[in-house]
Amino acid sequence: MASGRFLTIEADEAGQRIDNYLLRRFKHLPRSRVYNLLRRGEIRINRRRTRPIYKLVAGDEVRVPPKLDETVATVAPVPDHLMERLRRAVVFESRELLVVNKPAGVAVHGGSGLSFGVIEMLRKMRPDERFLELVHRLDRETSGCLVVARKRSTLRSLHELWRNGDVKKSCLALVSGRWQGGKVDFALRKIERSGERVVIVDPQGKPSLSFFKPLGSSGDNTLMRVEIKTGRTHQIRVHAASSGHPIVGDQRYGEVQRGEKLNSNTQGLCLHAESLEFRLPGEEQPMRFVAPPPADFQRIIDALDLSLIHISEPTRPLYI
């Protein structure tokens, strides 16, 4: 068992189970293959057999088979124009994290029939990065601020901030109808309907809280800034639709008839994750990230004669 390659566990990698470490490190390996290697003793820690539940300690030496990296998964190629689009969408970068202005129509990760998403594209774009993990998620149809951790310790810290509600989240939404907005606190529950995952209002569901503030209106549509205190799946979309004012372009929860003329001018959902604000442990000042709406959303707002000067100024992605 002396042959093979040895990986030394750094402090930032300690505390996680060996099976999870291997699945993150060798993303191309099927889960069954990882557990077979552990069961047969082909992966060892400090030259001893180990169980999948073993929690790594800084300084541990993990022995992996010599040809483990030679197995490459067959992944559909990512179009060059999409890679370049994502490259230009990086709002902020530090040693701890990346913030991306996620394009509308691009999933945050592959799966459910999708060969790739933002995280797979970032890993392909940055092959030397040892750690890139999503901190949170956005709907495929939603554009805007998406945070990716570059260190495991940062991921843990940010997950705790999200769990504790210590992240200020603001979105822009164009809704059907004239609406004064206000507090919406319908409880939400996920269900399966005709083979599709949807979210419904249900008093037995999870508590959910959104605040809708009108920024302006024209005709039969109102531009809203939405602050969410919880992060439920499809929360803003269901809260808006259940209040009688579905988001323009929402083919799942909206009404196709309403805003039909406006929908013809946009490529999708008029919902944009405008800003995020949080304070990392050890930092005195909070970090705030702002990303302007995509061009098609901006054109619709311009056509409605609504000013965005007070919404996303300056007119480029920024870190404050």
Backbone bond lengths (Angstrom), bond angles and torsions (degrees), N, CA, C in turn:
res aa  C-N    CA-C-N  psi(-1)  N-CA   C-N-CA  omega(-1)  CA-C   N-CA-C  phi
1 M - - - 1.451 - - 1.519 111.97 -
2 A 1.330 118.79 8.38 1.461 120.79 -178.89 1.516 111.32 -73.00
3 S 1.362 117.16 -27.71 1.455 119.43 -179.49 1.521 109.60 -73.04
4 G 1.303 114.34 160.74 1.447 118.90 -179.79 1.516 110.68 121.49
5 R 1.304 115.80 -171.40 1.451 121.39 -178.59 1.518 108.70 -118.42
6 F 1.326 116.19 140.77 1.455 121.00 -177.27 1.526 110.02 -110.68
7 L 1.323 114.97 130.60 1.457 122.11 178.41 1.523 108.46 -112.89
8 T 1.317 117.00 127.28 1.457 120.88 179.58 1.527 110.02 -94.74
9 I 1.319 115.90 127.51 1.459 121.50 -177.83 1.523 109.64 -76.81
10 E 1.328 116.23 123.82 1.450 121.86 177.68 1.522 110.08 -88.29
11 A 1.337 115.72 165.67 1.466 120.62 -176.94 1.522 111.82 -57.20
12 D 1.317 116.09 -35.79 1.462 120.50 -177.65 1.533 111.99 -70.60
13 E 1.330 117.04 -17.61 1.464 121.25 -178.37 1.522 112.66 -98.81
14 A 1.333 117.30 -9.65 1.463 121.74 -176.41 1.529 110.96 -68.69
15 G 1.331 115.11 154.48 1.458 120.81 175.21 1.517 114.71 97.01
16 Q 1.336 118.09 -14.96 1.464 119.90 179.79 1.525 110.39 -95.72
17 R 1.305 116.02 155.42 1.463 120.83 178.34 1.522 110.19 -68.39
18 I 1.324 116.04 149.98 1.454 120.85 -178.30 1.531 111.46 -62.58
19 D 1.333 117.78 -37.35 1.470 118.46 -179.84 1.526 111.18 -65.76
20 N 1.345 117.03 -41.17 1.463 119.62 178.31 1.522 111.80 -67.00
21 Y 1.319 116.31 -37.56 1.465 120.67 176.89 1.521 110.68 -60.22
22 L 1.327 117.12 -46.27 1.463 121.23 -178.61 1.525 111.48 -66.32
23 L 1.325 116.80 -40.00 1.461 120.14 -179.56 1.519 111.49 -65.99
24 R 1.340 117.19 -32.55 1.467 120.12 176.93 1.525 110.95 -78.15
25 R 1.319 115.94 -38.85 1.467 120.24 -176.16 1.526 111.67 -71.41
26 F 1.327 116.17 -39.97 1.466 121.32 -178.03 1.531 108.51 -117.79
27 K 1.322 114.62 75.25 1.458 121.73 -171.45 1.520 113.39 -65.06
28 H 1.351 116.68 -19.87 1.457 119.53 -178.69 1.524 112.44 -80.27
29 L 1.351 117.73 -14.74 1.466 120.71 -175.36 1.527 111.06 -81.22
30 P 1.327 117.83 132.86 1.465 119.95 173.26 1.527 110.20 -62.94
31 R 1.302 116.15 149.96 1.469 120.94 -179.78 1.533 111.15 -57.73
32 S 1.334 117.08 -39.85 1.466 120.12 -179.35 1.520 111.55 -62.33
33 R 1.338 116.46 -36.40 1.472 120.95 179.58 1.526 110.80 -65.23
34 V 1.331 116.88 -41.15 1.463 120.81 179.26 1.523 110.17 -61.07
35 Y 1.331 117.04 -45.80 1.467 119.81 -178.12 1.523 111.85 -69.72
36 N 1.332 117.95 -32.41 1.469 120.54 175.12 1.523 110.88 -64.41
37 L 1.339 117.16 -42.51 1.463 121.16 178.68 1.523 111.40 -62.34
38 L 1.340 116.62 -40.28 1.459 119.99 178.29 1.526 110.87 -68.09
39 R 1.328 116.90 -42.25 1.461 121.09 -177.44 1.528 111.47 -64.61
40 R 1.346 116.17 -38.03 1.469 120.04 -178.73 1.523 112.75 -83.52
41 G 1.314 117.79 -2.71 1.458 120.18 178.42 1.514 113.66 79.09
42 E 1.336 117.93 14.34 1.467 120.36 178.80 1.523 111.92 -77.84
43 I 1.314 115.31 -15.73 1.464 121.01 170.53 1.517 106.61 -115.99
44 R 1.344 115.51 125.24 1.457 120.05 -176.50 1.524 109.97 -131.30
45 I 1.312 114.64 156.97 1.466 121.14 176.18 1.520 108.02 -118.13
46 N 1.341 115.16 123.84 1.467 121.40 -176.93 1.528 110.83 52.43
47 R 1.371 113.54 39.07 1.463 123.91 175.99 1.537 113.77 68.64
48 R 1.307 116.81 16.33 1.461 120.68 178.16 1.528 109.60 -120.86
49 R 1.333 115.16 152.27 1.458 120.11 173.84 1.534 109.03 -60.43
50 T 1.314 115.23 155.31 1.459 118.68 -179.29 1.521 110.30 -144.87
51 R 1.311 115.70 162.04 1.460 121.98 177.53 1.527 109.17 -102.03
52 P 1.331 117.31 156.56 1.467 120.39 -178.47 1.521 113.79 -58.31
53 I 1.345 117.86 -26.03 1.460 120.64 -175.12 1.533 113.05 -85.25
54 Y 1.345 117.21 -3.35 1.459 119.40 -178.71 1.526 110.38 -60.85
55 K 1.343 116.39 131.98 1.462 121.08 177.95 1.521 110.08 -95.43
56 L 1.317 114.39 126.55 1.450 121.14 -174.24 1.527 112.21 -68.21
57 V 1.331 114.91 148.45 1.458 123.56 177.79 1.523 107.91 -121.45
58 A 1.320 116.45 143.40 1.467 119.84 178.36 1.527 109.79 -55.15
59 G 1.327 116.07 131.57 1.464 121.13 -179.04 1.511 113.80 97.97
60 D 1.330 118.20 -13.67 1.461 120.67 176.19 1.523 110.39 -57.56
61 E 1.337 116.21 141.90 1.460 121.51 173.90 1.526 108.79 -104.55
62 V 1.316 115.95 118.48 1.460 121.56 -179.84 1.522 108.23 -101.87
63 R 1.332 115.87 118.29 1.457 120.73 179.26 1.510 108.73 -92.51
64 V 1.343 118.05 125.59 1.455 122.46 177.52 1.526 108.53 -120.88
65 P 1.340 118.35 152.26 1.468 121.17 179.47 1.531 111.43 -55.97
66 P 1.328 117.45 148.43 1.470 120.98 -174.87 1.514 114.56 -62.56
67 K 1.337 118.32 -27.55 1.466 120.04 -175.36 1.528 112.50 -104.89
68 L 1.325 116.01 17.28 1.454 118.73 -174.82 1.528 112.26 -61.85
69 D 1.322 117.27 -36.78 1.467 120.30 -177.62 1.511 113.06 -79.63
70 E 1.341 118.23 -5.94 1.451 119.33 -174.69 1.523 112.56 -82.57
71 T 1.347 117.21 -13.17 1.455 120.72 177.45 1.518 108.27 -84.37
72 V 1.303 116.38 118.45 1.454 120.90 -177.92 1.517 109.49 -115.49
73 A 1.308 115.92 131.37 1.459 119.60 -179.58 1.521 110.08 -72.16
74 T 1.338 115.42 147.97 1.459 120.76 175.24 1.519 108.23 -85.09
75 V 1.330 115.73 109.73 1.447 121.72 -176.57 1.513 108.85 -120.30
76 A 1.327 116.19 136.19 1.455 119.84 179.03 1.522 109.56 -59.56
77 P 1.324 118.14 136.84 1.462 120.59 -179.95 1.518 111.47 -63.73
78 V 1.340 115.71 144.17 1.450 121.30 178.06 1.523 108.32 -91.95
79 P 1.327 118.83 128.46 1.467 120.32 179.06 1.522 111.93 -55.79
80 D 1.335 116.23 138.53 1.470 120.63 -177.88 1.517 111.89 -58.64
81 H 1.338 117.03 -38.64 1.463 118.95 -177.55 1.524 111.68 -66.03
82 L 1.346 116.41 -30.73 1.453 119.81 178.84 1.525 110.64 -74.33
83 M 1.339 116.28 -38.44 1.459 120.14 176.30 1.527 110.55 -62.48
84 E 1.311 116.81 -42.92 1.460 120.60 -179.94 1.521 110.65 -66.50
85 R 1.311 116.11 -37.94 1.464 120.59 177.95 1.521 111.02 -61.41
86 L 1.330 116.60 -41.70 1.455 120.42 179.23 1.525 110.51 -70.26
87 R 1.327 116.58 -37.74 1.465 120.29 178.93 1.529 110.99 -59.31
88 R 1.328 116.30 -40.01 1.462 120.59 179.67 1.528 111.91 -75.61
89 A 1.337 116.39 -15.87 1.463 120.45 -175.15 1.522 113.39 -87.32
90 V 1.343 118.89 -0.30 1.462 120.93 178.34 1.526 108.89 -69.17
91 V 1.326 115.77 117.06 1.460 121.91 -177.48 1.519 111.35 -84.30
92 F 1.330 116.16 -40.76 1.461 121.11 -174.09 1.522 109.03 -152.00
93 E 1.332 114.95 147.66 1.468 120.16 179.41 1.510 109.43 -145.36
94 S 1.332 115.65 132.16 1.457 121.79 173.56 1.521 107.83 -140.45
95 R 1.307 117.38 -176.25 1.463 120.59 178.65 1.525 111.32 -67.36
96 E 1.340 116.21 -23.82 1.457 120.29 -175.22 1.526 113.76 -94.09
97 L 1.332 117.42 -33.58 1.460 118.11 -170.95 1.521 112.89 -155.94
98 L 1.322 113.92 165.51 1.457 123.80 171.40 1.523 107.65 -122.25
99 V 1.328 116.29 145.69 1.458 120.89 170.94 1.522 107.10 -123.18
100 V 1.327 116.08 126.77 1.458 122.54 -176.29 1.518 109.55 -117.76
101 N 1.316 116.46 138.21 1.468 121.09 170.97 1.535 105.96 -85.84
102 K 1.344 115.45 86.48 1.463 120.70 -172.26 1.529 111.27 -59.48
103 P 1.333 116.74 129.59 1.466 119.18 176.42 1.522 111.49 -68.11
104 A 1.313 116.83 145.13 1.463 121.09 174.24 1.522 109.29 -65.82
105 G 1.323 116.80 143.21 1.455 121.23 178.57 1.508 114.63 89.71
106 V 1.341 117.57 -4.46 1.472 121.92 178.95 1.519 108.18 -109.78
107 A 1.330 117.22 125.79 1.465 121.03 179.22 1.521 110.07 -70.65
108 V 1.333 116.59 155.96 1.463 119.04 178.65 1.523 111.45 -75.49
109 H 1.346 117.35 -24.68 1.464 120.23 177.00 1.520 109.44 -152.08
110 G 1.325 116.27 161.43 1.447 121.35 178.51 1.516 111.84 -73.78
111 G 1.321 115.64 172.00 1.459 120.97 -178.59 1.507 110.40 122.70
112 S 1.328 116.69 165.40 1.466 123.25 -178.94 1.529 111.16 52.55
113 G 1.331 114.94 45.82 1.455 120.13 177.68 1.516 114.45 90.54
114 L 1.341 117.92 -3.83 1.467 121.42 179.22 1.523 109.34 -100.64
115 S 1.326 116.37 131.26 1.463 120.53 -177.85 1.526 112.38 -77.62
116 F 1.334 117.01 -26.34 1.458 119.10 -177.30 1.524 109.58 -156.22
117 G 1.317 114.23 160.50 1.450 122.22 174.64 1.513 108.59 -140.98
118 V 1.326 116.78 -165.20 1.464 120.98 -177.55 1.513 111.24 -58.41
119 I 1.339 118.18 -45.56 1.463 119.30 -174.76 1.523 111.44 -67.02
120 E 1.333 118.11 -38.85 1.469 120.13 177.47 1.525 110.73 -66.38
121 M 1.323 117.34 -37.30 1.455 120.98 178.65 1.524 111.04 -66.72
122 L 1.330 117.30 -40.41 1.463 120.59 178.37 1.525 111.22 -64.17
123 R 1.341 116.18 -40.42 1.467 119.02 179.31 1.518 111.71 -66.22
124 K 1.329 115.69 -35.94 1.464 119.16 176.74 1.520 110.83 -70.75
125 M 1.312 116.68 -36.70 1.447 122.46 -179.99 1.533 111.49 -69.20
126 R 1.334 115.96 -29.52 1.466 121.97 -175.86 1.538 109.34 -126.83
127 P 1.319 117.83 70.08 1.472 120.97 -173.87 1.525 114.56 -63.82
128 D 1.326 117.74 -19.49 1.462 119.95 -178.82 1.524 113.00 -88.19
129 E 1.304 116.90 -6.59 1.465 120.07 178.83 1.530 109.38 -69.80
130 R 1.322 116.93 128.37 1.462 120.59 -179.82 1.523 112.11 -81.23
131 F 1.330 115.99 -25.08 1.470 118.75 -174.26 1.521 109.35 -146.17
132 L 1.320 115.95 118.84 1.456 122.89 173.06 1.530 107.01 -141.94
133 E 1.332 116.58 113.99 1.462 120.01 -177.62 1.527 110.02 -138.05
134 L 1.324 115.75 141.73 1.459 121.38 176.17 1.530 110.19 -65.55
135 V 1.318 116.05 135.69 1.458 120.92 175.80 1.524 110.26 -87.64
136 H 1.318 116.71 -36.82 1.462 122.71 -179.74 1.519 107.86 -149.39
137 R 1.307 118.01 -172.15 1.457 121.44 -176.91 1.513 111.42 -134.09
138 L 1.322 114.45 157.25 1.456 122.93 171.05 1.519 107.65 -128.77
139 D 1.325 116.82 149.73 1.451 120.00 173.89 1.529 109.92 -57.01
140 R 1.296 115.55 150.64 1.466 120.18 178.06 1.527 111.69 -55.83
141 E 1.339 116.75 -38.74 1.464 120.84 -176.46 1.525 113.03 -79.12
142 T 1.339 117.59 -13.45 1.468 121.87 -175.64 1.523 110.86 -91.89
143 S 1.316 116.70 135.59 1.463 122.14 175.50 1.525 108.97 -97.52
144 G 1.346 115.78 170.29 1.457 119.01 170.98 1.508 116.10 121.46
145 C 1.335 115.01 -166.11 1.465 123.50 -170.17 1.529 112.65 -63.98
146 L 1.317 115.26 122.26 1.462 122.94 177.65 1.522 107.79 -131.23
147 V 1.344 116.72 128.01 1.462 121.79 -175.84 1.525 110.49 -101.82
148 V 1.325 115.78 133.68 1.462 123.07 177.81 1.529 108.13 -124.20
149 A 1.329 116.98 128.26 1.465 121.44 179.93 1.516 110.66 -84.62
150 R 1.337 116.00 141.60 1.465 122.02 177.44 1.523 112.05 -106.33
151 K 1.336 116.15 -2.97 1.459 121.65 178.09 1.520 108.40 -138.96
152 R 1.313 115.82 144.80 1.468 119.62 -179.76 1.529 110.89 -62.84
153 S 1.338 118.28 -39.92 1.464 120.68 179.95 1.525 110.74 -62.96
154 T 1.328 116.87 -36.81 1.461 120.67 177.59 1.520 110.53 -66.67
155 L 1.325 116.83 -40.84 1.464 120.77 178.06 1.517 110.65 -59.50
156 R 1.335 116.65 -44.65 1.461 119.75 179.16 1.528 111.11 -62.28
157 S 1.325 116.65 -43.57 1.465 120.57 -178.72 1.519 111.35 -63.98
158 L 1.327 115.88 -43.34 1.458 119.54 -178.22 1.534 111.63 -70.30
159 H 1.323 116.90 -37.28 1.463 119.37 175.52 1.528 110.72 -60.12
160 E 1.322 117.09 -39.23 1.458 120.41 178.51 1.525 111.13 -65.97
161 L 1.342 117.00 -40.82 1.462 120.37 177.66 1.525 110.68 -61.36
162 W 1.341 116.33 -42.80 1.469 120.28 179.34 1.529 110.58 -64.53
163 R 1.339 116.36 -43.94 1.470 120.14 -178.84 1.526 111.72 -62.83
164 N 1.335 116.44 -38.23 1.455 121.24 -175.74 1.526 113.17 -85.33
165 G 1.323 117.06 -1.02 1.453 119.87 -179.79 1.510 113.87 73.54
166 D 1.333 116.92 26.61 1.462 121.48 -177.49 1.526 112.69 -95.74
167 V 1.310 116.79 22.58 1.461 122.22 177.93 1.522 108.57 -119.16
168 K 1.331 116.77 124.52 1.466 120.73 176.35 1.529 108.30 -86.75
169 K 1.331 115.96 122.82 1.462 121.66 -176.13 1.517 109.96 -122.28
170 S 1.326 115.58 129.00 1.459 120.32 -179.56 1.521 109.67 -131.10
171 C 1.329 115.92 135.96 1.465 121.41 179.93 1.520 110.34 -127.49
172 L 1.333 115.72 156.69 1.452 122.38 170.18 1.517 107.96 -105.12
173 A 1.330 116.23 134.19 1.460 120.53 179.93 1.519 108.92 -139.95
174 L 1.312 115.76 133.77 1.463 121.42 174.00 1.517 106.79 -100.57
175 V 1.337 116.53 116.37 1.455 120.30 -174.61 1.518 110.48 -111.64
176 S 1.313 115.54 157.70 1.458 121.88 177.82 1.528 109.92 -77.83
177 G 1.320 115.47 138.00 1.455 120.79 175.90 1.513 113.42 88.80
178 R 1.332 113.96 164.48 1.462 120.69 173.26 1.524 108.23 -84.09
179 W 1.332 116.49 126.31 1.461 120.20 -173.50 1.520 109.74 -143.10
180 Q 1.327 115.47 134.47 1.461 120.76 176.95 1.524 112.59 -84.72
181 G 1.335 116.17 -6.98 1.463 120.21 176.97 1.516 112.58 69.39
182 G 1.330 115.13 -147.26 1.458 121.12 -178.54 1.516 111.78 116.54
183 K 1.321 116.00 -163.55 1.469 122.95 -177.12 1.520 110.13 -81.74
184 V 1.331 115.73 133.09 1.468 121.76 174.14 1.526 107.23 -127.58
185 D 1.312 116.64 121.66 1.469 120.08 -175.61 1.525 113.06 -130.20
186 F 1.336 117.00 34.35 1.455 120.27 176.39 1.530 110.48 -63.25
187 A 1.333 117.76 131.09 1.464 121.73 173.36 1.525 108.99 -70.42
188 L 1.328 116.81 145.10 1.465 121.62 -173.04 1.526 111.25 -123.93
189 R 1.332 114.38 146.17 1.468 120.19 178.06 1.520 109.86 -139.80
190 K 1.329 116.79 139.63 1.465 122.65 178.06 1.519 109.77 -87.82
191 I 1.331 116.01 137.28 1.459 121.19 176.95 1.530 108.67 -139.32
192 E 1.325 115.73 167.33 1.454 122.24 172.43 1.522 108.73 -102.33
193 R 1.322 116.64 128.57 1.456 120.86 179.56 1.524 108.54 -135.31
194 S 1.318 116.04 115.52 1.469 121.75 -178.77 1.527 111.46 54.39
195 G 1.335 115.13 40.32 1.453 120.62 177.71 1.510 114.46 78.10
196 E 1.334 117.73 6.68 1.460 121.39 -178.21 1.520 109.59 -119.40
197 R 1.330 115.65 139.17 1.455 119.92 177.72 1.524 109.55 -79.82
198 V 1.321 116.62 124.44 1.459 121.44 177.93 1.523 108.65 -133.62
199 V 1.326 115.01 164.62 1.465 121.50 179.34 1.519 108.28 -117.38
200 I 1.317 115.94 135.41 1.462 120.80 -179.26 1.530 109.76 -125.80
201 V 1.321 115.58 159.02 1.462 121.45 172.15 1.518 107.84 -77.88
202 D 1.327 116.47 127.36 1.463 121.55 -177.75 1.526 108.10 -151.97
203 P 1.325 118.07 122.03 1.473 119.86 179.62 1.520 113.35 -56.26
204 Q 1.341 117.31 -22.75 1.459 121.33 178.85 1.537 112.37 -89.83
205 G 1.327 116.19 2.14 1.458 120.30 -178.79 1.518 112.75 -81.28
206 K 1.325 116.31 -168.36 1.463 121.40 -178.44 1.529 110.74 -82.03
207 P 1.332 117.33 138.48 1.463 120.37 178.05 1.526 110.51 -57.15
208 S 1.332 116.86 137.05 1.466 122.11 -177.03 1.522 108.59 -143.29
209 L 1.321 116.93 137.74 1.461 120.50 -174.69 1.519 110.97 -138.02
210 S 1.328 115.86 124.77 1.465 122.81 177.76 1.525 109.04 -133.22
211 F 1.344 116.10 147.73 1.454 121.76 174.90 1.526 108.65 -121.54
212 F 1.328 116.59 120.81 1.459 122.74 -179.22 1.531 109.13 -103.67
213 K 1.340 116.07 123.26 1.468 120.99 179.32 1.527 108.83 -120.14
214 P 1.347 118.23 118.57 1.464 119.88 -179.85 1.528 111.79 -70.24
215 L 1.329 116.20 135.49 1.462 122.44 177.51 1.520 111.41 -105.27
216 G 1.316 116.44 -18.42 1.453 120.95 -179.57 1.514 109.13 164.41
217 S 1.323 115.97 160.94 1.453 119.37 179.38 1.511 109.86 -145.72
218 S 1.316 114.86 158.21 1.457 121.50 177.16 1.521 107.71 -155.66
219 G 1.340 115.54 129.93 1.456 117.88 -178.40 1.506 110.40 63.14
220 D 1.319 115.51 -126.91 1.461 120.63 -177.06 1.523 113.00 -104.80
221 N 1.328 117.84 26.88 1.465 119.33 -178.10 1.525 110.22 -136.52
222 T 1.336 115.22 149.59 1.463 121.85 -179.91 1.525 109.10 -129.57
223 L 1.328 115.49 132.73 1.462 120.45 175.38 1.517 108.37 -89.16
224 M 1.338 116.35 127.10 1.452 122.35 -176.29 1.521 111.38 -118.89
225 R 1.326 115.19 144.47 1.460 119.30 161.49 1.523 105.98 -100.99
226 V 1.315 116.36 129.08 1.466 121.26 -175.48 1.519 109.17 -117.64
227 E 1.323 115.86 124.30 1.463 121.25 173.45 1.523 107.87 -105.99
228 I 1.329 115.23 126.24 1.467 118.97 -177.72 1.527 109.68 -111.05
229 K 1.320 114.74 131.44 1.455 121.03 -179.91 1.530 111.66 -95.48
230 T 1.329 116.31 -13.46 1.464 121.96 174.14 1.522 107.01 -128.50
231 G 1.294 117.18 167.17 1.463 119.88 -176.26 1.514 112.47 -126.19
232 R 1.328 117.49 54.76 1.457 120.69 -179.61 1.528 111.40 -75.34
233 T 1.312 115.61 154.53 1.455 121.11 176.33 1.531 110.48 -57.25
234 H 1.336 116.26 128.88 1.472 123.43 176.72 1.531 112.50 57.48
235 Q 1.325 117.01 25.69 1.466 120.36 -172.82 1.522 113.38 -56.87
236 I 1.336 117.43 -52.77 1.459 120.04 -176.35 1.530 110.30 -64.11
237 R 1.315 116.46 -41.58 1.463 120.80 -177.84 1.524 111.33 -62.16
238 V 1.333 117.24 -44.51 1.463 120.65 -178.19 1.526 110.63 -73.73
239 H 1.332 117.83 -39.64 1.460 120.49 178.34 1.526 110.82 -62.46
240 A 1.326 116.87 -40.90 1.467 120.07 179.75 1.536 110.30 -67.50
241 A 1.326 116.29 -48.92 1.465 120.24 -177.70 1.529 111.44 -63.83
242 S 1.333 116.50 -39.97 1.461 120.19 -179.00 1.521 112.37 -71.35
243 S 1.332 116.26 -16.47 1.461 120.95 175.54 1.521 111.48 -89.78
244 G 1.330 116.58 1.41 1.455 121.05 179.08 1.508 114.52 89.26
245 H 1.355 117.01 10.91 1.456 121.01 -178.14 1.535 110.16 -136.00
246 P 1.329 116.67 72.06 1.474 119.38 -177.82 1.520 112.12 -61.50
247 I 1.313 115.29 154.11 1.459 120.70 178.15 1.524 109.25 -70.38
248 V 1.310 115.53 135.35 1.463 120.85 179.62 1.529 109.40 -59.70
249 G 1.319 115.77 132.67 1.462 121.18 179.68 1.509 114.43 87.80
250 D 1.342 118.02 0.93 1.463 120.94 -178.71 1.526 109.24 -83.63
251 Q 1.315 115.70 100.13 1.456 121.37 -177.95 1.531 112.72 -79.02
252 R 1.328 117.34 -13.14 1.464 119.87 -179.33 1.530 112.22 -91.74
253 Y 1.316 116.84 -45.19 1.461 120.11 -175.57 1.527 113.18 -113.19
254 G 1.329 118.05 -9.42 1.446 120.56 -176.82 1.506 113.27 -90.76
255 E 1.310 115.12 -174.25 1.457 121.90 177.31 1.521 107.72 -110.41
256 V 1.302 117.25 120.93 1.457 121.97 -175.68 1.523 111.28 -60.50
257 Q 1.337 116.26 -34.46 1.456 118.96 -176.21 1.528 111.75 -69.15
258 R 1.331 116.87 -37.16 1.452 119.49 -176.47 1.521 109.76 -77.89
259 G 1.307 116.48 134.51 1.453 120.45 179.55 1.501 112.92 69.96
260 E 1.358 118.63 23.15 1.468 121.09 -174.86 1.518 111.04 -61.65
261 K 1.336 117.27 -41.73 1.455 120.45 -179.78 1.515 110.83 -64.35
262 L 1.327 115.63 -40.58 1.459 120.22 179.47 1.520 111.18 -67.60
263 N 1.334 116.99 -39.03 1.462 120.70 -179.85 1.525 111.50 -60.06
264 S 1.316 117.58 -31.94 1.461 120.42 -177.21 1.517 112.22 -67.20
265 N 1.342 116.92 -16.51 1.459 120.38 -178.65 1.523 112.80 -98.31
266 T 1.305 117.80 0.00 1.455 120.36 -178.65 1.523 110.29 -125.01
267 Q 1.311 115.10 155.73 1.459 119.64 -178.82 1.519 112.07 -89.21
268 G 1.316 118.15 -2.94 1.450 117.88 -178.34 1.506 113.21 177.23
269 L 1.328 114.37 -150.29 1.449 123.30 -174.26 1.525 111.54 -67.50
270 C 1.345 116.82 133.05 1.469 121.35 178.57 1.523 109.57 -90.52
271 L 1.325 116.24 64.78 1.461 123.31 179.00 1.522 108.06 -137.31
272 H 1.322 116.24 126.87 1.465 121.39 -174.07 1.524 110.16 -136.56
273 A 1.343 116.88 126.04 1.467 122.23 176.82 1.524 108.00 -76.53
274 E 1.320 115.75 95.02 1.457 122.41 -169.35 1.524 113.94 -71.81
275 S 1.345 117.45 -44.49 1.461 118.78 -173.92 1.520 112.10 -151.54
276 L 1.327 114.39 156.79 1.460 123.36 173.53 1.520 107.87 -136.28
277 E 1.326 115.85 144.47 1.463 120.03 177.06 1.520 109.38 -142.55
278 F 1.333 116.92 130.74 1.460 121.34 177.90 1.518 108.75 -159.09
279 R 1.319 115.76 164.50 1.466 121.35 178.60 1.521 108.58 -121.83
280 L 1.319 116.07 119.34 1.458 120.99 178.62 1.531 110.07 -73.30
281 P 1.337 117.92 149.74 1.464 120.66 177.38 1.536 111.19 -55.53
282 G 1.314 115.91 135.44 1.459 120.58 179.78 1.510 114.50 89.07
283 E 1.319 117.26 -10.26 1.466 120.92 179.53 1.525 109.58 -97.81
284 E 1.340 116.60 138.99 1.455 120.53 -179.40 1.524 112.20 -80.46
285 Q 1.335 116.48 -36.44 1.447 120.82 -175.87 1.531 110.58 -107.22
286 P 1.325 116.99 144.14 1.466 119.36 176.00 1.526 111.03 -70.96
287 M 1.309 115.96 155.20 1.458 122.58 174.84 1.519 107.47 -100.48
288 R 1.335 116.06 133.67 1.462 120.01 179.34 1.519 109.24 -128.08
289 F 1.326 115.28 131.32 1.457 121.25 -178.13 1.521 109.27 -121.82
290 V 1.327 116.41 136.16 1.461 121.84 -179.93 1.516 108.87 -130.97
291 A 1.320 116.66 137.39 1.464 121.72 177.05 1.529 108.77 -133.24
292 P 1.324 118.51 131.36 1.466 120.91 -179.84 1.519 111.36 -72.89
293 P 1.323 117.42 160.55 1.470 120.82 179.92 1.522 110.81 -65.16
294 P 1.343 118.05 157.99 1.464 120.93 175.29 1.527 110.40 -64.82
295 A 1.313 115.18 162.92 1.464 121.18 -172.59 1.523 113.11 -58.04
296 D 1.350 117.58 -40.45 1.465 118.52 -177.10 1.523 111.50 -68.68
297 F 1.341 116.94 -36.94 1.460 121.44 175.95 1.533 109.56 -65.95
298 Q 1.327 116.35 -43.52 1.467 121.06 179.69 1.530 111.44 -61.74
299 R 1.330 116.69 -38.92 1.466 119.67 -179.84 1.528 111.03 -64.98
300 I 1.319 116.67 -38.15 1.462 120.13 178.58 1.524 109.98 -65.14
301 I 1.322 116.43 -43.69 1.461 120.18 179.23 1.527 110.38 -63.00
302 D 1.334 115.95 -41.55 1.466 119.64 177.41 1.523 111.06 -61.96
303 A 1.339 116.38 -38.86 1.465 120.75 -179.88 1.516 111.37 -66.71
304 L 1.341 116.43 -26.35 1.454 120.50 177.98 1.516 112.26 -83.37
305 D 1.327 115.91 0.09 1.457 121.24 179.49 1.526 111.23 60.60
306 L 1.332 115.25 42.72 1.455 121.19 176.57 1.514 108.71 -109.28
307 S 1.316 117.82 134.45 1.463 121.19 -178.87 1.516 110.60 -84.72
308 L 1.326 115.48 132.85 1.469 120.23 177.11 1.525 111.62 -107.18
309 I 1.332 117.17 12.34 1.455 119.72 -176.79 1.528 111.05 -58.35
310 H 1.335 116.33 -38.49 1.454 120.56 -177.47 1.525 112.28 -89.50
311 I 1.324 117.77 4.15 1.461 120.57 -175.62 1.527 111.97 -102.65
312 S 1.307 117.76 -54.07 1.470 119.52 -177.38 1.521 109.23 -135.91
313 E 1.304 115.45 70.27 1.455 121.60 179.79 1.516 108.57 -111.69
314 P 1.346 121.85 134.35 1.458 126.10 1.19 1.525 112.91 -69.33
315 T 1.316 116.69 172.27 1.462 121.54 -171.47 1.519 112.39 -86.09
316 R 1.309 118.15 39.42 1.457 121.88 175.03 1.531 106.86 -148.84
317 P 1.342 117.74 159.34 1.460 119.26 177.71 1.520 110.54 -58.57
318 L 1.331 117.15 144.01 1.443 118.98 -179.21 1.508 110.98 -150.75
319 Y 1.333 113.85 162.42 1.452 121.97 169.73 1.519 106.35 -119.95
320 I 1.314 116.95 126.12 1.457 121.28 179.71 1.529 108.81 -103.12
